[in-house]
Amino acid sequence: MTENFTQSKLDRCISCGYCLPACPTYQLTGAEESSPRGRITLMRAVQEGRMEKENLLAESGFCLGCRACEPVCPAGVEYGVLLEEMREILWQGKNRPLIVRGLFLLVKSRWRVRKLGLFSHTARPRSAKSDIHLMLGCFERVLFPHVSRTVADIAPEISVSLNQGCCGALHAHNGELELGRKMAVKLGEDLPGTILTTAGGCAAHLSANIGRERVKEFSEWWMQKEVLLSKIQQSGATIRVGFQDSCHLRNGLGIFKEPRILLRQISNYVEIPNASGCCGAAGSYSLLQKKNSRRVVAQKVNDIKSLNLDYVATVNPGCTRQLATALKRSGLKTRVVHISELVALAAR
């Protein structure tokens, strides 16, 4: 278990403030301690023994972990790693949220993950000639099993195995760094070759632990296929589609152009204002910080309302759930779908 922050990562922060406009929680509060720069200052105080680590608890939970600060940081601070270290140092014993404990229990072993999707109709198992394996995800196989079925339908060259566990992203983001790494390595062993994932957060975590060359997110992989797609028509008109970035996919792996290029091919694409900004799902955040999660997504809902969209496309199950719930609550008829579902419509 991590007991101290990596000093070299703390030292990289020069307190320049470029992270402030990019940080969703700083935008909500205007409080220095709720910015990446402010949190790193607090981490240094703990590291140097000037402050008790328990004083970091509130900010360790308030932070979304979206890593929007990383692309704008001139010093290259790996804030996402520092956040994971902060939670591993703090979220132990009684300090670990009950919800997190429950989620860990659900995906503790491979058979439990498989049982999660026992009654959901995910993609059927099959062995293809290529070395590309579809990752089914833990909660995605329960909440959105049709996503894996869709990908399997439009990409017959991929293999599908039901004998796969959690990738460990949940653990790494919530106080169990080493276990998260081990689970990623294990999944890499169970799914040899290239792992194709429909979850941006999982893609970033797997890439960091088993190698970028072994992991492909759906939109980047599909773009490399160079398949000719048609514009999707509904009621005699080309559909209007917006897109919400996955924070870890964009800020961790730098993937954001590919889904937009893909959507422009098949729809009347409309850029949602601040689509790169977090939607408030942020893994377990929407469960742990419901009120703040809704505050983050509220502006996004208002932006979408004014665009008259038929669909909002996503590349991460957490974003799909967050936006679908928020739009339904606001009375909007705009549908939220994974980008693969639109590709399937265009490929018909």
C-alpha positions as CSV (number, residue, x, y, z in Angstrom):
1,M,0.0,0.0,0.0
2,T,1.2,3.5,-0.8
3,E,2.1,5.5,2.3
4,N,3.7,8.5,0.7
5,F,3.2,10.5,-2.5
6,T,5.8,10.2,-5.2
7,Q,8.0,13.2,-4.5
8,S,9.1,13.7,-8.0
9,K,5.5,14.0,-9.2
10,L,4.7,16.5,-6.5
11,D,7.9,18.5,-7.4
12,R,6.8,18.9,-11.0
13,C,4.0,21.3,-10.1
14,I,5.1,24.9,-10.3
15,S,1.8,26.4,-9.1
16,C,1.3,28.3,-12.4
17,G,-2.5,28.1,-12.3
18,Y,-3.0,26.9,-15.9
19,C,-5.1,24.1,-14.4
20,L,-7.6,26.4,-12.7
21,P,-9.9,27.1,-15.8
22,A,-9.8,23.4,-16.8
23,C,-10.9,22.1,-13.4
24,P,-14.7,21.4,-13.0
25,T,-14.6,21.5,-9.2
26,Y,-12.7,24.8,-9.1
27,Q,-15.3,26.2,-11.5
28,L,-18.0,25.1,-9.1
29,T,-16.5,26.6,-6.0
30,G,-13.7,29.1,-6.9
31,A,-11.8,27.7,-3.9
32,E,-8.1,27.2,-4.3
33,E,-8.1,23.9,-2.4
34,S,-10.6,22.5,-4.9
35,S,-8.2,22.9,-7.8
36,P,-5.4,20.6,-8.9
37,R,-2.8,23.2,-7.8
38,G,-4.5,23.6,-4.4
39,R,-4.8,19.9,-3.8
40,I,-1.1,19.3,-4.7
41,T,-0.2,22.1,-2.1
42,L,-2.2,20.1,0.5
43,M,-0.5,16.9,-0.6
44,R,2.9,18.6,0.0
45,A,1.8,19.7,3.4
46,V,0.9,16.1,4.3
47,Q,4.2,14.8,2.8
48,E,6.2,17.2,4.9
49,G,4.3,16.5,8.1
50,R,2.8,20.0,8.3
51,M,-0.8,18.7,8.1
52,E,-2.6,15.5,9.1
53,K,-3.6,13.4,6.1
54,E,-7.2,13.2,7.3
55,N,-7.5,16.9,6.3
56,L,-7.3,15.7,2.7
57,L,-10.3,13.4,2.9
58,A,-12.9,15.9,1.7
59,E,-10.9,17.0,-1.4
60,S,-10.0,13.4,-2.2
61,G,-13.7,12.7,-2.7
62,F,-14.7,16.0,-4.2
63,C,-12.2,15.7,-7.1
64,L,-13.8,14.1,-10.2
65,G,-10.5,12.6,-11.4
66,C,-11.2,13.8,-14.9
67,R,-7.5,14.7,-15.5
68,A,-8.6,17.8,-17.6
69,C,-5.7,19.6,-15.8
70,E,-3.1,17.3,-17.4
71,P,-3.2,18.4,-21.1
72,V,-3.0,22.1,-20.1
73,C,-0.2,21.7,-17.6
74,P,3.1,23.1,-19.0
75,A,5.1,21.2,-16.5
76,G,3.6,17.8,-17.3
77,V,2.2,17.1,-13.8
78,E,0.7,13.6,-13.6
79,Y,-2.1,14.7,-11.5
80,G,-4.2,11.5,-12.1
81,V,-1.4,9.4,-10.6
82,L,-1.2,11.8,-7.6
83,L,-5.0,11.5,-7.1
84,E,-4.8,7.7,-7.1
85,E,-2.0,7.9,-4.6
86,M,-4.1,10.2,-2.4
87,R,-7.0,7.9,-2.4
88,E,-4.8,4.9,-1.7
89,I,-3.3,6.7,1.3
90,L,-6.6,7.9,2.6
91,W,-9.3,5.5,1.5
92,Q,-8.4,2.6,3.8
93,G,-10.4,1.0,6.6
94,K,-13.3,3.1,7.9
95,N,-12.4,5.9,5.4
96,R,-13.3,3.8,2.4
97,P,-16.8,4.7,1.3
98,L,-19.4,1.9,1.8
99,I,-20.4,2.2,-1.9
100,V,-16.8,1.6,-3.0
101,R,-16.6,-1.4,-0.7
102,G,-19.8,-2.8,-2.3
103,L,-18.5,-2.2,-5.8
104,F,-15.2,-4.0,-5.0
105,L,-17.2,-6.9,-3.6
106,L,-19.3,-7.2,-6.8
107,V,-16.2,-7.5,-9.0
108,K,-13.9,-9.3,-6.6
109,S,-13.5,-12.3,-8.8
110,R,-13.9,-13.4,-12.4
111,W,-16.9,-15.6,-11.6
112,R,-18.7,-12.7,-9.9
113,V,-18.1,-10.4,-12.9
114,R,-19.5,-13.2,-15.1
115,K,-22.5,-13.6,-12.8
116,L,-23.2,-9.9,-13.1
117,G,-24.1,-10.4,-16.7
118,L,-25.7,-13.8,-16.3
119,F,-29.1,-12.6,-17.2
120,S,-28.1,-9.8,-19.7
121,H,-27.8,-10.6,-23.3
122,T,-24.2,-9.6,-24.1
123,A,-22.4,-10.7,-27.2
124,R,-22.3,-14.5,-27.6
125,P,-18.9,-16.2,-27.1
126,R,-17.0,-17.0,-30.2
127,S,-13.5,-17.6,-31.4
128,A,-12.4,-15.7,-34.5
129,K,-9.2,-16.1,-36.5
130,S,-7.8,-12.7,-35.6
131,D,-6.1,-11.9,-32.2
132,I,-8.7,-9.2,-31.4
133,H,-10.7,-9.8,-28.2
134,L,-13.7,-7.8,-27.1
135,M,-13.7,-6.6,-23.5
136,L,-17.3,-6.9,-22.1
137,G,-16.7,-4.7,-19.1
138,C,-18.1,-5.2,-15.6
139,F,-21.1,-2.9,-15.2
140,E,-21.5,-2.2,-19.0
141,R,-22.5,-5.9,-19.5
142,V,-25.3,-5.3,-17.0
143,L,-26.4,-1.7,-17.9
144,F,-25.8,-1.8,-21.6
145,P,-25.3,-5.3,-22.9
146,H,-26.5,-4.3,-26.3
147,V,-23.2,-2.4,-26.9
148,S,-21.2,-5.6,-27.0
149,R,-23.8,-7.3,-29.2
150,T,-23.7,-4.4,-31.6
151,V,-19.9,-4.4,-31.8
152,A,-19.9,-8.2,-32.4
153,D,-22.5,-7.9,-35.1
154,I,-20.6,-5.3,-37.1
155,A,-17.2,-6.8,-36.5
156,P,-17.3,-10.5,-37.1
157,E,-13.5,-10.7,-37.0
158,I,-13.3,-10.2,-33.2
159,S,-13.3,-12.9,-30.6
160,V,-15.7,-12.9,-27.6
161,S,-14.9,-14.7,-24.4
162,L,-17.2,-14.7,-21.3
163,N,-14.3,-15.9,-19.2
164,Q,-13.0,-12.4,-18.3
165,G,-12.9,-10.4,-15.1
166,C,-12.6,-6.7,-14.2
167,C,-9.8,-4.7,-15.6
168,G,-9.1,-3.0,-12.3
169,A,-9.8,0.6,-13.2
170,L,-12.4,0.8,-10.5
171,H,-9.8,-0.3,-7.9
172,A,-7.0,1.9,-9.1
173,H,-9.3,5.0,-9.0
174,N,-10.7,4.2,-5.6
175,G,-7.8,3.4,-3.3
176,E,-6.4,0.0,-4.5
177,L,-3.6,0.8,-6.9
178,E,-1.6,-2.4,-6.7
179,L,-4.7,-4.6,-7.0
180,G,-5.9,-2.5,-9.9
181,R,-2.6,-3.1,-11.7
182,K,-2.7,-6.9,-11.0
183,M,-6.3,-7.1,-12.4
184,A,-5.2,-5.3,-15.6
185,V,-2.3,-7.7,-16.1
186,K,-4.6,-10.7,-15.4
187,L,-7.1,-9.5,-18.0
188,G,-4.3,-9.0,-20.4
189,E,-3.3,-12.7,-19.9
190,D,-6.9,-13.9,-20.3
191,L,-7.4,-11.9,-23.5
192,P,-4.1,-12.3,-25.5
193,G,-3.4,-10.0,-28.4
194,T,-5.4,-6.8,-28.9
195,I,-8.1,-5.9,-26.4
196,L,-10.9,-3.9,-28.0
197,T,-12.9,-1.9,-25.4
198,T,-16.0,0.2,-25.6
199,A,-15.2,2.0,-22.3
200,G,-12.8,5.0,-22.3
201,G,-11.8,4.7,-18.6
202,C,-11.0,1.0,-19.0
203,A,-8.9,1.8,-22.2
204,A,-6.8,4.3,-20.3
205,H,-6.2,2.0,-17.3
206,L,-5.4,-1.0,-19.4
207,S,-3.0,1.0,-21.6
208,A,-1.1,2.2,-18.6
209,N,-0.6,-1.4,-17.3
210,I,-0.3,-3.8,-20.2
211,G,0.9,-1.4,-22.9
212,R,-0.7,1.1,-25.3
213,E,-0.1,-1.2,-28.3
214,R,-2.3,-3.9,-26.9
215,V,-5.4,-1.7,-26.3
216,K,-7.8,-0.2,-28.8
217,E,-10.8,1.9,-28.0
218,F,-13.7,1.2,-30.4
219,S,-13.7,4.5,-32.3
220,E,-10.0,4.6,-32.9
221,W,-10.0,0.9,-34.0
222,W,-13.0,1.4,-36.4
223,M,-11.3,4.4,-38.0
224,Q,-8.4,2.2,-38.9
225,K,-10.7,-0.2,-40.7
226,E,-11.6,2.5,-43.3
227,V,-15.1,1.1,-43.9
228,L,-17.4,3.2,-46.1
229,L,-20.4,4.3,-44.1
230,S,-23.6,6.1,-45.1
231,K,-25.3,9.1,-43.6
232,I,-28.0,8.0,-41.3
233,Q,-31.5,9.2,-42.3
234,Q,-34.5,9.6,-40.1
235,S,-37.8,11.0,-41.2
236,G,-36.2,12.1,-44.5
237,A,-33.4,14.1,-42.9
238,T,-29.8,13.4,-41.8
239,I,-29.7,12.9,-38.0
240,R,-28.2,15.6,-35.8
241,V,-25.6,14.2,-33.4
242,G,-23.5,15.6,-30.7
243,F,-20.6,14.0,-28.8
244,Q,-19.5,13.8,-25.2
245,D,-15.8,13.0,-24.6
246,S,-14.7,10.4,-22.2
247,C,-12.3,12.2,-19.8
248,H,-9.8,9.4,-19.4
249,L,-9.9,8.7,-23.1
250,R,-9.2,12.3,-24.1
251,N,-7.0,13.4,-21.3
252,G,-5.2,10.1,-20.6
253,L,-4.9,8.7,-24.2
254,G,-5.4,11.7,-26.3
255,I,-8.2,10.2,-28.3
256,F,-10.8,12.8,-29.3
257,K,-10.4,13.4,-33.0
258,E,-11.4,9.8,-34.1
259,P,-14.9,9.7,-32.8
260,R,-15.6,13.2,-34.2
261,I,-14.3,12.2,-37.7
262,L,-16.4,9.1,-37.5
263,L,-19.6,11.0,-36.5
264,R,-19.1,13.6,-39.3
265,Q,-19.1,10.7,-41.8
266,I,-22.5,9.4,-40.7
267,S,-24.4,12.4,-39.4
268,N,-25.0,16.1,-39.3
269,Y,-22.4,16.6,-36.5
270,V,-22.9,19.4,-34.0
271,E,-20.2,20.1,-31.4
272,I,-21.6,20.4,-27.9
273,P,-20.1,23.3,-26.0
274,N,-17.4,22.1,-23.6
275,A,-17.8,18.5,-24.8
276,S,-14.3,17.9,-23.5
277,G,-15.5,18.8,-20.0
278,C,-16.5,16.1,-17.5
279,C,-20.2,15.2,-17.5
280,G,-20.0,14.4,-13.8
281,A,-20.2,10.6,-14.0
282,A,-16.5,10.1,-13.3
283,G,-16.6,6.4,-12.4
284,S,-18.1,6.0,-8.9
285,Y,-18.4,9.8,-8.5
286,S,-22.0,9.9,-9.5
287,L,-22.8,7.4,-6.7
288,L,-20.5,9.0,-4.0
289,Q,-21.1,12.6,-4.8
290,K,-24.7,12.7,-6.2
291,K,-25.3,16.4,-5.5
292,N,-22.0,17.6,-7.0
293,S,-22.4,15.2,-9.9
294,R,-25.7,16.8,-10.8
295,R,-24.2,20.2,-10.5
296,V,-21.5,19.3,-13.0
297,V,-24.0,17.8,-15.6
298,A,-26.5,20.6,-15.3
299,Q,-24.7,23.0,-17.6
300,K,-24.2,20.3,-20.1
301,V,-27.9,19.5,-20.2
302,N,-28.6,23.2,-20.8
303,D,-26.2,23.3,-23.7
304,I,-27.7,20.2,-25.3
305,K,-31.2,21.6,-25.0
306,S,-30.4,24.4,-27.3
307,L,-28.9,22.2,-30.1
308,N,-32.0,20.2,-31.1
309,L,-30.0,16.9,-31.3
310,D,-31.4,13.5,-32.2
311,Y,-28.6,11.7,-30.5
312,V,-25.7,12.3,-28.1
313,A,-22.9,9.8,-28.8
314,T,-20.6,8.6,-26.0
315,V,-17.6,6.3,-25.7
316,N,-17.9,5.3,-22.1
317,P,-20.8,3.5,-20.2
318,G,-20.6,5.9,-17.2
319,C,-21.1,8.9,-19.5
320,T,-24.0,7.1,-21.2
321,R,-25.8,6.5,-17.9
322,Q,-25.1,10.0,-16.6
323,L,-26.3,11.8,-19.6
324,A,-29.3,9.6,-20.3
325,T,-30.5,10.0,-16.8
326,A,-30.0,13.8,-16.8
327,L,-31.6,14.3,-20.2
328,K,-34.6,12.2,-19.2
329,R,-34.9,14.1,-16.0
330,S,-35.0,17.4,-17.9
331,G,-37.7,16.0,-20.3
332,L,-35.5,16.0,-23.4
333,K,-36.1,13.4,-26.1
334,T,-32.5,13.4,-27.3
335,R,-31.2,9.8,-27.1
336,V,-27.9,8.9,-25.6
337,V,-26.1,6.0,-27.3
338,H,-22.7,4.5,-27.6
339,I,-21.0,5.5,-30.8
340,S,-21.0,1.8,-32.0
341,E,-24.8,1.9,-32.2
342,L,-24.7,4.7,-34.7
343,V,-21.9,3.0,-36.7
344,A,-24.2,0.0,-36.9
345,L,-27.0,2.1,-38.3
346,A,-24.7,3.6,-40.9
347,A,-23.3,0.3,-41.9
348,R,-26.6,-1.2,-42.8
